[in-house]
């Protein structure tokens, strides 16, 4: 049974009555039904569920990367359905960060250049300012000595930490993570867990993490489960 929540302007993220379906010929495939969720500042929330349960679809809807069939999403008080695509893009750049299972670093650029990208997309940000902030973030994730290395010269764990630094360099209110430890060995995954906890405390950043890793999920503040299209809120 899903839990009804109030959409509060003060929440970092709030969704209400969120649903997603696709037409498959004469049939309608219902992926998500009446999803309600509120994320507060500095909160770390895991979303778990079986393969194909709609976890990644939900993450894309929450981030405004896909449109729901019904319901609404608010990020820092802004209702996504009231915004143009350009306004949503700016909102994501100002308030959100993203980390994926496959780090999606640009192979031709160094770690420092990859981390700098979100800042350089902002109007009025000078290259030196972006570089200084990116170096500080790489130091925070323990990779300042690897700043000039390209992704091919980094280990899997180092690449993922660069991706985390890139997601956090704009000091977002909320970071979405889609299976962030899926390709990491247990020791490296544990370090990513610890890093996420420390950053949520130091930067007051919230995290929404889609994962199959129950060890990671159990270290979050809350665990929510997707079951037959419904989100059981923890």
Short mmCIF file of the C-alpha atoms (twelve columns), coordinates in Angstrom:
data_MODEL
# 
_entry.id   MODEL 
# 
loop_
_atom_site.group_PDB 
_atom_site.id 
_atom_site.type_symbol 
_atom_site.label_atom_id 
_atom_site.label_alt_id 
_atom_site.label_comp_id 
_atom_site.label_asym_id 
_atom_site.label_seq_id 
_atom_site.Cartn_x 
_atom_site.Cartn_y 
_atom_site.Cartn_z 
_atom_site.pdbx_PDB_model_num 
ATOM 1   C CA . UNK A 1   0.000  0.000  0.000   1 
ATOM 2   C CA . UNK A 2   1.417  3.400  -0.922  1 
ATOM 3   C CA . UNK A 3   1.666  6.255  1.541   1 
ATOM 4   C CA . UNK A 4   0.066  9.574  0.632   1 
ATOM 5   C CA . UNK A 5   2.253  12.620 1.196   1 
ATOM 6   C CA . UNK A 6   1.795  16.359 1.016   1 
ATOM 7   C CA . UNK A 7   3.763  18.290 -1.592  1 
ATOM 8   C CA . UNK A 8   5.636  20.881 0.439   1 
ATOM 9   C CA . UNK A 9   7.476  23.761 -1.118  1 
ATOM 10  C CA . UNK A 10  10.323 23.385 1.408   1 
ATOM 11  C CA . UNK A 11  11.120 19.835 0.264   1 
ATOM 12  C CA . UNK A 12  14.102 19.313 -2.015  1 
ATOM 13  C CA . UNK A 13  11.945 16.979 -4.086  1 
ATOM 14  C CA . UNK A 14  8.284  16.027 -3.888  1 
ATOM 15  C CA . UNK A 15  6.144  13.981 -6.225  1 
ATOM 16  C CA . UNK A 16  2.432  13.305 -5.968  1 
ATOM 17  C CA . UNK A 17  0.235  10.822 -7.829  1 
ATOM 18  C CA . UNK A 18  3.039  10.027 -10.277 1 
ATOM 19  C CA . UNK A 19  2.184  7.437  -12.930 1 
ATOM 20  C CA . UNK A 20  3.755  6.187  -16.146 1 
ATOM 21  C CA . UNK A 21  2.342  3.904  -18.806 1 
ATOM 22  C CA . UNK A 22  3.151  2.974  -22.403 1 
ATOM 23  C CA . UNK A 23  0.895  1.855  -25.232 1 
ATOM 24  C CA . UNK A 24  1.854  -1.549 -26.633 1 
ATOM 25  C CA . UNK A 25  -0.516 -2.039 -29.542 1 
ATOM 26  C CA . UNK A 26  -4.025 -2.382 -28.122 1 
ATOM 27  C CA . UNK A 27  -2.594 -2.942 -24.639 1 
ATOM 28  C CA . UNK A 28  -1.474 -0.391 -22.067 1 
ATOM 29  C CA . UNK A 29  1.649  -1.274 -20.086 1 
ATOM 30  C CA . UNK A 30  1.464  0.340  -16.660 1 
ATOM 31  C CA . UNK A 31  4.948  0.897  -15.222 1 
ATOM 32  C CA . UNK A 32  4.257  3.155  -12.232 1 
ATOM 33  C CA . UNK A 33  1.019  3.908  -10.375 1 
ATOM 34  C CA . UNK A 34  0.266  6.675  -7.857  1 
ATOM 35  C CA . UNK A 35  3.830  7.198  -6.636  1 
ATOM 36  C CA . UNK A 36  4.168  9.690  -3.771  1 
ATOM 37  C CA . UNK A 37  7.505  10.699 -2.286  1 
ATOM 38  C CA . UNK A 38  9.108  13.603 -0.400  1 
ATOM 39  C CA . UNK A 39  12.873 14.074 -0.040  1 
ATOM 40  C CA . UNK A 40  14.197 16.543 2.515   1 
ATOM 41  C CA . UNK A 41  17.558 18.316 2.784   1 
ATOM 42  C CA . UNK A 42  20.576 16.069 3.549   1 
ATOM 43  C CA . UNK A 43  18.375 12.965 3.336   1 
ATOM 44  C CA . UNK A 44  19.680 9.809  1.701   1 
ATOM 45  C CA . UNK A 45  16.975 7.569  0.248   1 
ATOM 46  C CA . UNK A 46  17.404 4.231  -1.499  1 
ATOM 47  C CA . UNK A 47  14.892 2.888  -4.024  1 
ATOM 48  C CA . UNK A 48  15.015 -0.882 -4.424  1 
ATOM 49  C CA . UNK A 49  13.000 -3.432 -6.358  1 
ATOM 50  C CA . UNK A 50  13.350 -6.337 -8.748  1 
ATOM 51  C CA . UNK A 51  14.699 -5.914 -12.277 1 
ATOM 52  C CA . UNK A 52  12.056 -4.371 -14.507 1 
ATOM 53  C CA . UNK A 53  10.095 -2.910 -11.596 1 
ATOM 54  C CA . UNK A 54  10.476 0.638  -12.932 1 
ATOM 55  C CA . UNK A 55  13.288 1.996  -10.733 1 
ATOM 56  C CA . UNK A 56  15.190 3.731  -13.543 1 
ATOM 57  C CA . UNK A 57  11.934 4.996  -15.062 1 
ATOM 58  C CA . UNK A 58  11.044 6.546  -11.711 1 
ATOM 59  C CA . UNK A 59  14.454 8.195  -11.451 1 
ATOM 60  C CA . UNK A 60  14.059 9.708  -14.928 1 
ATOM 61  C CA . UNK A 61  10.609 11.057 -14.041 1 
ATOM 62  C CA . UNK A 62  11.837 12.569 -10.791 1 
ATOM 63  C CA . UNK A 63  14.692 14.297 -12.633 1 
ATOM 64  C CA . UNK A 64  12.419 15.582 -15.385 1 
ATOM 65  C CA . UNK A 65  14.209 13.519 -18.024 1 
ATOM 66  C CA . UNK A 66  10.931 11.824 -18.928 1 
ATOM 67  C CA . UNK A 67  7.328  13.025 -18.685 1 
ATOM 68  C CA . UNK A 68  4.801  11.218 -16.463 1 
ATOM 69  C CA . UNK A 69  1.441  10.040 -17.749 1 
ATOM 70  C CA . UNK A 70  -0.094 11.786 -14.742 1 
ATOM 71  C CA . UNK A 71  0.931  13.333 -11.454 1 
ATOM 72  C CA . UNK A 72  3.450  16.040 -10.679 1 
ATOM 73  C CA . UNK A 73  7.062  16.504 -9.606  1 
ATOM 74  C CA . UNK A 74  8.445  19.524 -7.772  1 
ATOM 75  C CA . UNK A 75  12.151 20.237 -7.340  1 
ATOM 76  C CA . UNK A 76  13.003 22.883 -4.752  1 
ATOM 77  C CA . UNK A 77  9.427  24.117 -5.039  1 
ATOM 78  C CA . UNK A 78  9.397  24.320 -8.844  1 
ATOM 79  C CA . UNK A 79  6.681  22.311 -10.602 1 
ATOM 80  C CA . UNK A 80  8.337  20.646 -13.610 1 
ATOM 81  C CA . UNK A 81  5.188  20.503 -15.739 1 
ATOM 82  C CA . UNK A 82  4.922  24.303 -15.600 1 
ATOM 83  C CA . UNK A 83  8.411  24.765 -17.004 1 
ATOM 84  C CA . UNK A 84  9.762  24.894 -20.554 1 
ATOM 85  C CA . UNK A 85  12.517 22.446 -21.535 1 
ATOM 86  C CA . UNK A 86  15.114 25.227 -21.341 1 
ATOM 87  C CA . UNK A 87  13.911 26.146 -17.854 1 
ATOM 88  C CA . UNK A 88  14.085 22.520 -16.758 1 
ATOM 89  C CA . UNK A 89  17.635 22.251 -18.101 1 
ATOM 90  C CA . UNK A 90  18.659 25.301 -16.094 1 
ATOM 91  C CA . UNK A 91  16.926 23.922 -13.001 1 
ATOM 92  C CA . UNK A 92  18.851 20.642 -13.332 1 
ATOM 93  C CA . UNK A 93  22.143 22.493 -13.725 1 
ATOM 94  C CA . UNK A 94  21.451 24.631 -10.651 1 
ATOM 95  C CA . UNK A 95  19.928 22.069 -8.305  1 
ATOM 96  C CA . UNK A 96  20.654 18.505 -9.443  1 
ATOM 97  C CA . UNK A 97  23.573 16.137 -9.935  1 
ATOM 98  C CA . UNK A 98  23.650 12.728 -11.630 1 
ATOM 99  C CA . UNK A 99  25.772 9.602  -11.146 1 
ATOM 100 C CA . UNK A 100 25.190 6.485  -13.243 1 
ATOM 101 C CA . UNK A 101 26.349 2.867  -13.075 1 
ATOM 102 C CA . UNK A 102 28.531 3.583  -16.095 1 
ATOM 103 C CA . UNK A 103 30.307 6.798  -15.205 1 
ATOM 104 C CA . UNK A 104 29.825 8.442  -18.647 1 
ATOM 105 C CA . UNK A 105 33.069 10.408 -18.392 1 
ATOM 106 C CA . UNK A 106 34.339 11.990 -21.608 1 
ATOM 107 C CA . UNK A 107 37.350 9.917  -22.597 1 
ATOM 108 C CA . UNK A 108 39.257 12.702 -24.345 1 
ATOM 109 C CA . UNK A 109 39.237 14.956 -21.276 1 
ATOM 110 C CA . UNK A 110 41.098 14.750 -17.975 1 
ATOM 111 C CA . UNK A 111 39.421 14.124 -14.635 1 
ATOM 112 C CA . UNK A 112 39.653 17.850 -13.889 1 
ATOM 113 C CA . UNK A 113 38.093 18.798 -17.229 1 
ATOM 114 C CA . UNK A 114 35.286 16.269 -16.778 1 
ATOM 115 C CA . UNK A 115 34.442 17.622 -13.320 1 
ATOM 116 C CA . UNK A 116 34.521 21.197 -14.633 1 
ATOM 117 C CA . UNK A 117 31.926 20.614 -17.373 1 
ATOM 118 C CA . UNK A 118 28.738 21.391 -15.376 1 
ATOM 119 C CA . UNK A 119 30.228 24.669 -14.151 1 
ATOM 120 C CA . UNK A 120 31.389 25.710 -17.614 1 
ATOM 121 C CA . UNK A 121 27.822 25.263 -18.875 1 
ATOM 122 C CA . UNK A 122 26.752 28.116 -16.609 1 
ATOM 123 C CA . UNK A 123 26.776 31.646 -17.910 1 
ATOM 124 C CA . UNK A 124 29.359 33.924 -16.344 1 
ATOM 125 C CA . UNK A 125 31.538 31.197 -14.806 1 
ATOM 126 C CA . UNK A 126 35.189 31.780 -15.650 1 
ATOM 127 C CA . UNK A 127 37.526 28.908 -16.504 1 
ATOM 128 C CA . UNK A 128 39.765 29.578 -13.490 1 
ATOM 129 C CA . UNK A 129 36.785 29.580 -11.130 1 
ATOM 130 C CA . UNK A 130 35.554 26.284 -12.587 1 
ATOM 131 C CA . UNK A 131 39.051 24.784 -12.329 1 
ATOM 132 C CA . UNK A 132 39.532 25.867 -8.708  1 
ATOM 133 C CA . UNK A 133 36.153 24.492 -7.618  1 
ATOM 134 C CA . UNK A 134 36.749 21.247 -9.517  1 
ATOM 135 C CA . UNK A 135 40.163 20.751 -7.942  1 
ATOM 136 C CA . UNK A 136 38.632 21.286 -4.511  1 
ATOM 137 C CA . UNK A 137 35.952 18.695 -5.263  1 
ATOM 138 C CA . UNK A 138 38.522 16.182 -6.558  1 
ATOM 139 C CA . UNK A 139 40.440 16.680 -3.337  1 
ATOM 140 C CA . UNK A 140 37.259 16.052 -1.359  1 
ATOM 141 C CA . UNK A 141 36.823 12.664 -3.078  1 
ATOM 142 C CA . UNK A 142 40.522 11.862 -2.667  1 
ATOM 143 C CA . UNK A 143 41.605 12.284 -6.281  1 
ATOM 144 C CA . UNK A 144 43.461 15.601 -6.472  1 
ATOM 145 C CA . UNK A 145 46.636 13.727 -7.446  1 
ATOM 146 C CA . UNK A 146 44.805 12.205 -10.435 1 
ATOM 147 C CA . UNK A 147 43.354 15.467 -11.763 1 
ATOM 148 C CA . UNK A 148 45.383 15.417 -14.988 1 
ATOM 149 C CA . UNK A 149 44.682 11.768 -15.776 1 
ATOM 150 C CA . UNK A 150 42.180 10.715 -18.427 1 
ATOM 151 C CA . UNK A 151 39.507 8.082  -17.660 1 
ATOM 152 C CA . UNK A 152 41.505 5.322  -19.367 1 
ATOM 153 C CA . UNK A 153 44.280 5.944  -16.840 1 
ATOM 154 C CA . UNK A 154 41.990 5.565  -13.837 1 
ATOM 155 C CA . UNK A 155 40.627 2.503  -12.060 1 
ATOM 156 C CA . UNK A 156 36.914 1.756  -12.029 1 
ATOM 157 C CA . UNK A 157 36.576 3.107  -8.502  1 
ATOM 158 C CA . UNK A 158 38.508 6.251  -9.396  1 
ATOM 159 C CA . UNK A 159 36.317 6.868  -12.439 1 
ATOM 160 C CA . UNK A 160 33.212 6.547  -10.306 1 
ATOM 161 C CA . UNK A 161 34.610 8.998  -7.763  1 
ATOM 162 C CA . UNK A 162 35.319 11.446 -10.602 1 
ATOM 163 C CA . UNK A 163 31.682 11.046 -11.664 1 
ATOM 164 C CA . UNK A 164 30.588 11.781 -8.092  1 
ATOM 165 C CA . UNK A 165 32.825 14.868 -8.005  1 
ATOM 166 C CA . UNK A 166 31.289 16.027 -11.302 1 
ATOM 167 C CA . UNK A 167 27.787 15.568 -9.863  1 
ATOM 168 C CA . UNK A 168 28.655 17.539 -6.736  1 
ATOM 169 C CA . UNK A 169 30.817 20.346 -8.124  1 
ATOM 170 C CA . UNK A 170 27.826 22.665 -8.582  1 
ATOM 171 C CA . UNK A 171 26.857 22.013 -4.938  1 
ATOM 172 C CA . UNK A 172 23.430 20.664 -5.931  1 
ATOM 173 C CA . UNK A 173 20.545 20.240 -3.553  1 
ATOM 174 C CA . UNK A 174 19.946 16.700 -4.762  1 
ATOM 175 C CA . UNK A 175 21.959 13.975 -6.484  1 
ATOM 176 C CA . UNK A 176 20.332 11.083 -8.370  1 
ATOM 177 C CA . UNK A 177 22.378 7.884  -8.501  1 
ATOM 178 C CA . UNK A 178 21.442 4.926  -10.724 1 
ATOM 179 C CA . UNK A 179 23.216 1.731  -9.609  1 
ATOM 180 C CA . UNK A 180 26.363 3.698  -8.635  1 
ATOM 181 C CA . UNK A 181 28.180 0.624  -7.256  1 
ATOM 182 C CA . UNK A 182 26.957 -1.921 -9.804  1 
ATOM 183 C CA . UNK A 183 30.352 -2.317 -11.482 1 
ATOM 184 C CA . UNK A 184 32.552 -1.929 -8.412  1 
ATOM 185 C CA . UNK A 185 34.220 -4.533 -6.227  1 
ATOM 186 C CA . UNK A 186 32.947 -4.734 -2.617  1 
ATOM 187 C CA . UNK A 187 35.892 -2.800 -1.152  1 
ATOM 188 C CA . UNK A 188 35.551 0.075  -3.638  1 
ATOM 189 C CA . UNK A 189 31.772 0.067  -3.268  1 
ATOM 190 C CA . UNK A 190 32.177 0.417  0.486   1 
ATOM 191 C CA . UNK A 191 34.377 3.484  -0.030  1 
ATOM 192 C CA . UNK A 192 31.704 5.012  -2.268  1 
ATOM 193 C CA . UNK A 193 29.118 4.349  0.487   1 
ATOM 194 C CA . UNK A 194 31.286 6.144  3.040   1 
ATOM 195 C CA . UNK A 195 31.961 9.037  0.673   1 
ATOM 196 C CA . UNK A 196 28.261 9.547  0.003   1 
ATOM 197 C CA . UNK A 197 27.470 9.678  3.724   1 
ATOM 198 C CA . UNK A 198 30.251 12.163 4.403   1 
ATOM 199 C CA . UNK A 199 29.240 14.428 1.532   1 
ATOM 200 C CA . UNK A 200 25.582 14.443 2.557   1 
ATOM 201 C CA . UNK A 201 26.672 15.656 5.978   1 
ATOM 202 C CA . UNK A 202 29.315 18.172 4.850   1 
ATOM 203 C CA . UNK A 203 27.474 19.628 1.843   1 
ATOM 204 C CA . UNK A 204 23.868 19.107 3.080   1 
ATOM 205 C CA . UNK A 205 23.195 17.363 -0.241  1 
ATOM 206 C CA . UNK A 206 20.319 14.879 -0.565  1 
ATOM 207 C CA . UNK A 207 20.742 11.592 -2.438  1 
ATOM 208 C CA . UNK A 208 18.194 9.383  -4.194  1 
ATOM 209 C CA . UNK A 209 19.869 6.087  -5.032  1 
ATOM 210 C CA . UNK A 210 18.405 3.352  -7.225  1 
ATOM 211 C CA . UNK A 211 20.231 0.148  -6.357  1 
ATOM 212 C CA . UNK A 212 20.239 -3.642 -6.187  1 
ATOM 213 C CA . UNK A 213 22.962 -3.381 -3.529  1 
ATOM 214 C CA . UNK A 214 21.127 -4.054 -0.269  1 
ATOM 215 C CA . UNK A 215 24.270 -3.295 1.735   1 
ATOM 216 C CA . UNK A 216 24.246 0.204  0.239   1 
ATOM 217 C CA . UNK A 217 20.469 0.541  0.683   1 
ATOM 218 C CA . UNK A 218 20.607 -0.362 4.366   1 
ATOM 219 C CA . UNK A 219 23.079 2.479  4.985   1 
ATOM 220 C CA . UNK A 220 20.622 5.078  3.689   1 
ATOM 221 C CA . UNK A 221 18.266 7.057  5.924   1 
ATOM 222 C CA . UNK A 222 15.270 5.384  4.286   1 
ATOM 223 C CA . UNK A 223 14.642 2.479  1.944   1 
ATOM 224 C CA . UNK A 224 11.664 2.628  -0.451  1 
ATOM 225 C CA . UNK A 225 10.587 -0.406 -2.475  1 
ATOM 226 C CA . UNK A 226 8.900  -0.563 -5.869  1 
ATOM 227 C CA . UNK A 227 6.376  -3.383 -6.010  1 
ATOM 228 C CA . UNK A 228 4.051  -3.885 -9.001  1 
ATOM 229 C CA . UNK A 229 4.309  -0.219 -9.946  1 
ATOM 230 C CA . UNK A 230 3.653  1.108  -6.432  1 
ATOM 231 C CA . UNK A 231 6.284  2.733  -4.237  1 
ATOM 232 C CA . UNK A 232 6.183  1.533  -0.641  1 
ATOM 233 C CA . UNK A 233 7.710  4.478  1.208   1 
ATOM 234 C CA . UNK A 234 10.120 3.707  4.049   1 
# 
